[in-house]
Amino acid sequence: MRSQRILIAACLLAALSGHAGESVRLRLSNGAEIRGELLRERSDSVLVDLGFSVLAVPLAEIASRESVTPAGEPPLAEARAEDLYFVEPERESLPVARNVERVGGAVVQIQTSSGLGSGFIINRLGHVITNQHVIAGEREISVLVYRKAGGGLEKLVFPKVKIVAMNGFLDLAVLQIDDAGVAELPFVPIGDSDALSQGQSVFAIGSPLGLERTVSEGIVSVRARDTRGAWSIQSTTQINPGNSGGPLFNERGEVVGVNNMKLAGVGVEGLGFSIPANLLKLFLKNRDAFAFDPRNPNSGFRYLSPTVSSPPSPNIKP
């Protein structure tokens, strides 16, 4: 009994010393399961805080181990150290209704003096993806977030938003919310758009015509459709004005596209287009090439053409 107390005291001391780690689920060789906060790893065991006690689990008895997401926290993700975005390779596929619950909080409304669009948060630093045409020519941008609170939703308006990078040809832009509270906001992982298949289910969340938190579902019509020299995901998902910049999700709740346009006309239906997530990844990795300069209305960077001198006229003598 005395040795048990010493062990527990040692574990608590380790936790107070800053050794508390991620939440884990341990499956034991006898079929039992343990879930708690990992405090310390030893050569022969791991120490897990169960909330009411601390347990030393021998490594020889652990059949498998995985990280888990505490309730109410953003999804765990594997970071690409050189990039702004996250991925989650083992993310579970869910029905649309349950997916909306886990990703809807990361979808935001982009408000400017001339209109509004949609966007989504990609990390805890408050970086937001949207379309370039949503914020083109704007300098005062607000991001509206809907957060669960008290059994309902509350609106949070972040008025301090800066443009990090944008590109008109790709129709992509990166914004950043300049507020300490962004660390508490949920974010979404970026998926692999090349893995999409024709007929696969997808869904969008956005603010068509200002109707925030609108969900629409469809299927992938064509994974790669030529659009003005680039390529887009064509889907039957309803895309309307205000959806621009919002995410297109797969069944795993990963962003596989950025919604940016539709074909409209009499008798035209179900022709929505999204920028592939893999093109978004390339944009993020090379964002320095499209860095925004607030002193230059044509930002990214604008390069002036060199001056060309004309040869003297043959009829004029020097």
PENOR-V107796 format. One record per pair of residues at least 12 apart in sequence whose ideal C-beta (glycine too) atoms are under 6 Angstrom apart, sorted by the first residue. I is the first residue (numbers start at 1). J is the second residue. Records with the same first field share a line. If there is no record, write none. Layout:
I->J + J
This chain:
8->54
11->39 + 47 + 54
14->39 + 40
15->39
19->39 + 40
20->37
21->38
22->38 + 67
23->37 + 68 + 70
24->38 + 65 + 67
25->66 + 68
26->62 + 65
27->63 + 64
28->61
29->61 + 63
36->48 + 49 + 50
37->49
44->59
45->57 + 58 + 59
74->186 + 187
75->88
77->189
83->284 + 285
84->123 + 127 + 284
85->122 + 190 + 284
86->189
87->189
88->189
91->252
93->251 + 252
96->203 + 217
99->253
100->215
102->253
103->188 + 253
104->205
105->186
106->120 + 121 + 186 + 187 + 188
107->120 + 205
108->143 + 145
109->144 + 207 + 212
110->130 + 134
111->142
112->138 + 141
113->140
117->130 + 134 + 244 + 245
118->206 + 207 + 243 + 245 + 246
119->245
120->188 + 247
121->185 + 187
122->187
123->187
124->183
126->176 + 177 + 182
127->174 + 176
128->175
130->173 + 245
131->171 + 244 + 245 + 260
132->166 + 168 + 171 + 172 + 173
133->171
134->244 + 245
135->173
141->161
142->157 + 159
143->158 + 161 + 177
144->157
158->177 + 179
160->178 + 179
161->175 + 177
162->176 + 178
163->175 + 292
164->176
165->287 + 290 + 291 + 292
166->292
167->290
170->283
171->260
172->283
188->255
189->254
190->255 + 277
191->250 + 254 + 256 + 277
193->256 + 276 + 277 + 278
194->278
196->220 + 223 + 256
198->220
199->219
200->220
201->219 + 251
202->220 + 235 + 237 + 248 + 250
203->217 + 249
204->216 + 237 + 246 + 248 + 259
206->243 + 246
207->242
208->240 + 242 + 243
209->242
210->242
216->237 + 238
218->235 + 236 + 237
219->236
220->235
221->234 + 235 + 236
222->234
232->273
233->257 + 274 + 276
234->273
235->272
236->270
237->272
239->259 + 262 + 272
243->259
244->260
246->259
248->274
255->277
256->277
257->274 + 276 + 277
258->274 + 275 + 280
259->274
260->275
261->273
